[in-house]
Amino acid sequence: MFKRIFLLITVALLLVSFAVAPVIALLPNGQQAPNFTLADLSGTSHSLTDYRGKVVVIDFFGADCTPCINSAKNDLVPLYNTYYRNDGRVQFLSVEVTGASAAHTSSNFVQPTGITWPVLVGGTSNLLSSYGSTSTPTVYVLDSAGNVALATTSIDSSTLKSTIDKLASSGSGTGPAVCAQDANSLDVFVQGADHALWYKHWDGASWGSWKSLGGSLTSSPAAVSRSAGKIDVFVRGGDGALWSRYTTNGGASWSNWSNIGGQLLAGTGPAAYAWGGARIGIVVTGANHALYHIWYDASGPWSGWQNLGGVLTSSPAATSPTSGVIDVSVRGGDGALWQREYKNNAWSSWASLGGKLASNTGPAACSWGPGRLDVFVEGSNGALYHRWYNGGWSGWQNLGGVLTSSPGAISKSAGTIDVFVRGGDGALWGRSYASSSANGWGAWSELGGQLA
């Protein structure tokens, strides 16, 4: 009798303990992953936000966890060494979450597995729980904007690879910005693989070499030229604010970096427009996903930030076909292209132009005169698509290519367009349109470099 009572009590206790056991609820796809800052085995600090613009694979592990060692050695390390060791679009991170020291982690985990990517220590169970997990190993794959694309506690190499490849080949890189000082020149700006600002100049006959303007970018840049010799470049800095640099002598010398403020949504960059020789305007995606606008006239300082609403899921595009007119294009919450116009001292309502933009990418826009607007996007198939307004909107035109970023576009004179993208090899590629040409669009050409 006593044994039966004891067994019943034991079963009851087990049932209670199972009933109150915590349920693993990994972060859902699309949610922004919590940031963290930890040191690697050599003491160098790493923040998750340092890797914006890349696909990030995070392996949460315990230094003495046998399943962690086995999964790293048999799944993660072979996957990394075979496909991603030299791929600048993808970053692996391993994070120790049981409080083990750097020395212990090195001897008990790193050496047996052969890991060569950054291994971070100083993590805790609280960090693991912020990612919705109570067990190790737990692996997350984040897109270039830091959003969850895959979360699992059961590592499968084929699923990891397909997820990484899809993200890495679909707009995961930062795109170019382009401006024209006159009808015979172009200046293209990119975020380099070192996250500095780089540019190269076309003088009408040939391209110059790449030049670094320094800085630490966390977005694609934006560039605008008010007149010959004058260029203003804008970027999202490491603090999330808008920063700028300018030249007044065609690039012979540049100003220091200047902080304009604001707070741009992680993974997005600014867009710039100019009308006349004095007006510059910037539009950005705010941290709340709304469109914000700030401008500068030669007669005064920068305005305050103007909230133009909307629900943006990309960097915006902006152009001014003529003084007093601004056209803004964005990727909306539905993945389609949306547009808004400033005219006659008032903003229009948002209007959908349809289509389906690749995730983590935004549009580019240019105009060669009043009444003309050309918009370019990376489609969901990775190709470049074009739509234009000339009294009415055209259908979508497929211009091909293999894009891994948002595009950049400029019209340096009536009837001409130059479009630039980050290609599948990470280099800068361009294509030109001339209405005077029988073929219209020229072939794709590679311009080198290596974009982040």
Secondary structure in CASP SS format (residue, H / E / C, confidence):
PFRMAT SS
TARGET T0000
AUTHOR 0000-0000-0000
METHOD secondary structure of the structure
MODEL  1
M C 1.00
F H 1.00
K H 1.00
R H 1.00
I H 1.00
F H 1.00
L H 1.00
L H 1.00
I H 1.00
T H 1.00
V H 1.00
A H 1.00
L H 1.00
L H 1.00
L H 1.00
V H 1.00
S H 1.00
F H 1.00
A H 1.00
V H 1.00
A C 1.00
P C 1.00
V C 1.00
I C 1.00
A C 1.00
L C 1.00
L C 1.00
P C 1.00
N C 1.00
G C 1.00
Q C 1.00
Q E 1.00
A C 1.00
P C 1.00
N C 1.00
F C 1.00
T E 1.00
L E 1.00
A E 1.00
D E 1.00
L C 1.00
S C 1.00
G C 1.00
T C 1.00
S E 1.00
H E 1.00
S E 1.00
L H 1.00
T H 1.00
D H 1.00
Y H 1.00
R C 1.00
G C 1.00
K C 1.00
V E 1.00
V E 1.00
V E 1.00
I E 1.00
D E 1.00
F E 1.00
F E 1.00
G C 1.00
A C 1.00
D C 1.00
C C 1.00
T H 1.00
P H 1.00
C H 1.00
I H 1.00
N H 1.00
S H 1.00
A H 1.00
K H 1.00
N H 1.00
D H 1.00
L H 1.00
V H 1.00
P H 1.00
L H 1.00
Y H 1.00
N H 1.00
T H 1.00
Y H 1.00
Y H 1.00
R C 1.00
N C 1.00
D C 1.00
G C 1.00
R C 1.00
V E 1.00
Q E 1.00
F E 1.00
L E 1.00
S E 1.00
V E 1.00
E E 1.00
V C 1.00
T C 1.00
G C 1.00
A C 1.00
S C 1.00
A H 1.00
A H 1.00
H H 1.00
T H 1.00
S H 1.00
S H 1.00
N H 1.00
F H 1.00
V H 1.00
Q H 1.00
P H 1.00
T H 1.00
G C 1.00
I C 1.00
T C 1.00
W C 1.00
P C 1.00
V E 1.00
L E 1.00
V E 1.00
G C 1.00
G C 1.00
T C 1.00
S H 1.00
N H 1.00
L H 1.00
L H 1.00
S H 1.00
S H 1.00
Y C 1.00
G C 1.00
S C 1.00
T C 1.00
S C 1.00
T C 1.00
P C 1.00
T E 1.00
V E 1.00
Y E 1.00
V E 1.00
L E 1.00
D C 1.00
S C 1.00
A C 1.00
G C 1.00
N E 1.00
V E 1.00
A E 1.00
L E 1.00
A E 1.00
T E 1.00
T C 1.00
S C 1.00
I C 1.00
D C 1.00
S H 1.00
S H 1.00
T H 1.00
L H 1.00
K H 1.00
S H 1.00
T H 1.00
I H 1.00
D H 1.00
K H 1.00
L H 1.00
A H 1.00
S C 1.00
S C 1.00
G C 1.00
S C 1.00
G C 1.00
T C 1.00
G C 1.00
P C 1.00
A E 1.00
V E 1.00
C E 1.00
A C 1.00
Q C 1.00
D C 1.00
A C 1.00
N C 1.00
S C 1.00
L E 1.00
D E 1.00
V E 1.00
F E 1.00
V E 1.00
Q E 1.00
G E 1.00
A C 1.00
D C 1.00
H C 1.00
A C 1.00
L E 1.00
W E 1.00
Y E 1.00
K E 1.00
H E 1.00
W E 1.00
D C 1.00
G C 1.00
A C 1.00
S C 1.00
W E 1.00
G C 1.00
S C 1.00
W C 1.00
K E 1.00
S E 1.00
L E 1.00
G E 1.00
G C 1.00
S C 1.00
L C 1.00
T C 1.00
S C 1.00
S C 1.00
P C 1.00
A E 1.00
A E 1.00
V E 1.00
S E 1.00
R E 1.00
S E 1.00
A C 1.00
G C 1.00
K E 1.00
I E 1.00
D E 1.00
V E 1.00
F E 1.00
V E 1.00
R E 1.00
G C 1.00
G C 1.00
D C 1.00
G C 1.00
A C 1.00
L E 1.00
W E 1.00
S E 1.00
R E 1.00
Y E 1.00
T E 1.00
T C 1.00
N C 1.00
G C 1.00
G C 1.00
A C 1.00
S C 1.00
W C 1.00
S C 1.00
N C 1.00
W C 1.00
S E 1.00
N E 1.00
I E 1.00
G E 1.00
G C 1.00
Q C 1.00
L E 1.00
L C 1.00
A C 1.00
G C 1.00
T C 1.00
G C 1.00
P C 1.00
A E 1.00
A E 1.00
Y E 1.00
A E 1.00
W E 1.00
G C 1.00
G C 1.00
A C 1.00
R E 1.00
I E 1.00
G E 1.00
I E 1.00
V E 1.00
V E 1.00
T E 1.00
G E 1.00
A C 1.00
N C 1.00
H C 1.00
A C 1.00
L E 1.00
Y E 1.00
H E 1.00
I E 1.00
W E 1.00
Y E 1.00
D C 1.00
A C 1.00
S C 1.00
G C 1.00
P C 1.00
W C 1.00
S C 1.00
G C 1.00
W C 1.00
Q E 1.00
N E 1.00
L E 1.00
G E 1.00
G C 1.00
V C 1.00
L E 1.00
T C 1.00
S C 1.00
S C 1.00
P C 1.00
A E 1.00
A E 1.00
T E 1.00
S C 1.00
P C 1.00
T C 1.00
S C 1.00
G C 1.00
V C 1.00
I E 1.00
D E 1.00
V E 1.00
S E 1.00
V E 1.00
R E 1.00
G E 1.00
G C 1.00
D C 1.00
G C 1.00
A C 1.00
L E 1.00
W E 1.00
Q E 1.00
R E 1.00
E E 1.00
Y E 1.00
K E 1.00
N C 1.00
N C 1.00
A E 1.00
W E 1.00
S C 1.00
S C 1.00
W C 1.00
A E 1.00
S E 1.00
L E 1.00
G E 1.00
G C 1.00
K C 1.00
L E 1.00
A C 1.00
S C 1.00
N C 1.00
T C 1.00
G C 1.00
P C 1.00
A E 1.00
A E 1.00
C E 1.00
S C 1.00
W C 1.00
G C 1.00
P C 1.00
G C 1.00
R C 1.00
L E 1.00
D E 1.00
V E 1.00
F E 1.00
V E 1.00
E E 1.00
G E 1.00
S C 1.00
N C 1.00
G C 1.00
A C 1.00
L E 1.00
Y E 1.00
H E 1.00
R E 1.00
W E 1.00
Y E 1.00
N C 1.00
G C 1.00
G C 1.00
W E 1.00
S C 1.00
G C 1.00
W C 1.00
Q E 1.00
N E 1.00
L E 1.00
G E 1.00
G C 1.00
V C 1.00
L E 1.00
T C 1.00
S C 1.00
S C 1.00
P C 1.00
G E 1.00
A E 1.00
I E 1.00
S C 1.00
K C 1.00
S C 1.00
A C 1.00
G C 1.00
T E 1.00
I E 1.00
D E 1.00
V E 1.00
F E 1.00
V E 1.00
R E 1.00
G E 1.00
G C 1.00
D C 1.00
G C 1.00
A C 1.00
L E 1.00
W E 1.00
G E 1.00
R E 1.00
S E 1.00
Y E 1.00
A E 1.00
S C 1.00
S C 1.00
S C 1.00
A C 1.00
N C 1.00
G C 1.00
W E 1.00
G C 1.00
A C 1.00
W C 1.00
S E 1.00
E E 1.00
L E 1.00
G E 1.00
G C 1.00
Q C 1.00
L E 1.00
A C 1.00
END
